[in-house]
Amino acid sequence: MGKKVLIPIPSRDFDPTEVVTPWLRLRAAGYQPIFATPDGKRGYTDPLLLKGVLFGRLGAKKEIVESYHSQLGKDSSFLNPIVYETVSAADYDGLLLPGGHAPGMKTYLESTALQKTVLEFWNSKKPIAAICHGTIVLARTIDPETGRSIIYNKTMTSLTKLLERTAYYLTAWARGSYYRTYPEYVQDEVSGTMRDRANYQTGPLPTKPFFVRDGKLLTARWPGDADLFADEFVKMLDEARLFRVKS
């Protein structure tokens, strides 16, 4: 098996930082990122995050925007993704679930086909990484043997209520509910599927990057965590491959 990592994305509105950053890190480490979308057609990022949500601010950093256009936008797998339903976890080293908050994300966050794929990766015990709203996909993936979310017994993080609420309050006058994907906060939905809400970690102030690793599961909060998150995911993938070689 080649060194491949699956990156499912929606047809539109994914967060560019949460896709571009790990994509670059994975490629640099010798992994081949394979994209999947609901319909097998190229996905598009949230345009507001490319130009700035308000007055050119609150968007992706300049280098991320440039990499999205000049590098990711020319990647064969990104331009020709596979369909969620065609994925076999056996073909991959791991799974990355990026986030985003604009309306187009809902086809990804609510996809039962994607949840089925996530469950297959989970049962195969391969590394899974989710950042921001990507953690909702985990929370909504149900283990048929228990009837509970697959994250029921895990320790993790997600987009926190503080981050989501702050972004909404700062922009609601101009962007309405742009930063509120659902009426329920991401933190509340994710932690509500866990056995003990105390296992949900909000981490330090957003100015300090943060992630939570629990076994083969890696989670992070927002684009500000993306660099540290991506580096840790590569480390997890390398460790898993080394273990398979030794065993």
N, C-alpha and C positions, 0 to 999 in steps of 0.2 A: 504494500500500500504506500502510495506517495504521501508526502507531508501536506495534507489538505485540511483546511478549516472551512466549515460552512458559515456563511454570514447571510441570514435571511433579512430582507428589508421590505418595506412596503413599496407600492407603486410610486408614492410621492410622500414628501414631508419628513423624511428621516433627518436626524441631526448630522450635519457634515462632520463635525469634530469626532463624534462617537463612532463614525465609520472610517474616516480617513486615517485617524491616528492609529488604531489597531491594524488597519490594512497595511500601512507603511511598516509598522513594527513586525508584523507577520512575514511580509516579503523579505525584509532585511534579515530575518532569522531563518530564511530558507523554506518557509511555508507558502503554500499556494492557496490564497483565499478564493473560495467559490461562492458566488452570490446566488441567491434564490429570491424570487418574487412571486406574488400570487398568480400571475398570468404568464410568467416567462418572458416578460418584456422589461426593458431597461427601467430602473427606478430613478426617481429624481429627488433631490434633497429639498428641504424647506427653503424657498427662495428668500424669505426674510432673514434667515440666518446667514445668507451669503452677502447681503447688502447692509444688514443691520436692522434690528427691529424698530428702533427709534433713533432718528437723526444720525444714522450710520453707526449706531452703537448697539450693544447687547447682541452682537452676532458672532460668528466664528472669527478667529484670528486670521490675519492676512495670509499667513503661510498655509493655513488650512484651505482657504478659498482658492489659493493658487494651485495647491496640490489636487483639489477636487477637479478643477478644470483641466490642468495640464497633465496630470498623471492618472488619477482614478477614472476620469472621463475618457481615457484612451485604453483602459484595461479591457481585455477581451471578455473576461468573465462578467465584469460589471455591465458591459454593453449587451452581453448575451447570457443572461442568467437562466438558471433552471427553474422549474416550477416546484413549489413546496411539496406537492404530492409525490414527486419523483425521487425524493431524497431517501437514501439508505445510510443510516448512521455508520454502518460497517465500512463505508468508503472514506471516512474522515477521522482525523485525530481529535477534533473538538468542535465546539459550537459557540459562536459569538452572537449575542442578542443585543444590538444597539438600540438606542432610544430616539426620541423625538416627541413633540407634543402637539403639533398642528393637526387639523382634522384628518388629513390623509393617512395618519398613522393607524387609524381605527381598523383598516382592512388587515393590518398586521397584528395588532393587539387582540383582535377578536377572531382570528382565523383558527378554526378547529383543525384544519389540515396542518397548520404550523404546530399547534399543541400536540398533535399526534407525533410529529417529527421530534419535538422536544422530549416527549416521553420515551421515545426510542433511544435517544442519546442518553437520557437519564438512566434508563435500565442497562445500557451498555457500560455505564460508569466511566464515560469519557469526560474530559474537562469541559465545563460549561461556564461561560462568562456572560454576565448581563449587566448593563449599565443604564441608569435613569429609568425611562419607561419600559425598557426591555425586561425589567423585572416583573412587570405585569403579566407578560407571557408565561413566566414561570409560575406565578401565583394562580393563573387560570388553567394550568395544566394539571389535570386530576389523575391520581394513581387509581386505576380501576379496582385494585385489590383492597384499598383502604377507603375509597370514596373521598379522600382528602387531597389537598394540593400536594404536589411533590416536595414543596418547601416546608411542609408542616413541622418537621423536626430540625430544620436548619437554623443557623445563625447567619444573618445577612443584613444588607442595607438596600436602599433604593433612592430615587429622588425623594428628598425629605420634604415634610410639610413646610418647614421654614423656607426652603429654596423655592418651592412651587408657589407659596403664598406671596413671598416677596416679589417674584417676577410678575405675578398677576397684579399686585397693587401698584407696581411701578408703571405698568403699561395699559391697564384697563381703560383709562381715559381715551386712549388712542386706538388700542387693539382689541378692546372688549374682552372676550373670554379666550383669547388666543393661547394663553398659558394654562388654561384649565381644560385639559382634554376631556375629563369627566367631572361630574359634580363631586365625586368622592376623591379625596387626595390620594395620590399614589401610595404614600406611606401608610395611610389607613387601610387601603385595599390589601396591600402586601402583608402588613403585620396582622391583619385580620384573618389571614389564612394560616398563620403560624400557631403552633401549640402554645407558645408562651410569647407574648408581646415583648417581654424583656430580652428575647433573643434578637430583636430588631435593634440595630445600632445606627444612630444618627451621625456619629463621628464628630470630629472637631469642627471649628468654624470653616466655612467653605474655602477660605483662603489657604487652607492646608489640605493638600491632596489626601485621599482616603480610599481604602477598599476593605472589604471583608472577605476572607478566604475560609471556607469551611469544607475541608476535604477536596472534592473535585469541583466545588462550586465557588465561583468568584463573582462578587457584586460590587458595584460602585454607584455613586450618587448622581453625577452630572458631568458636563464636559470638562470642568476643572479637574476632575480626577482621571481623565482619559489617558494621560501619559503614563502615570504610575500603574493604572489598571492594565494597560496594554503590555507593559513590561512584565507584570506579574503573570499575565495570561501566557505569554511566551514561555516563561519559566515553568509554569504548570504543564504545558504541552511537552516541553523538553523532558521534564521529569517522568511524565507518563510514558513517553517513547523509550526512555532509558530503562524503566521498569519492565516494559514488555520485552525488551532485548535480553535483559538479565534472566527473566523468567522463562 
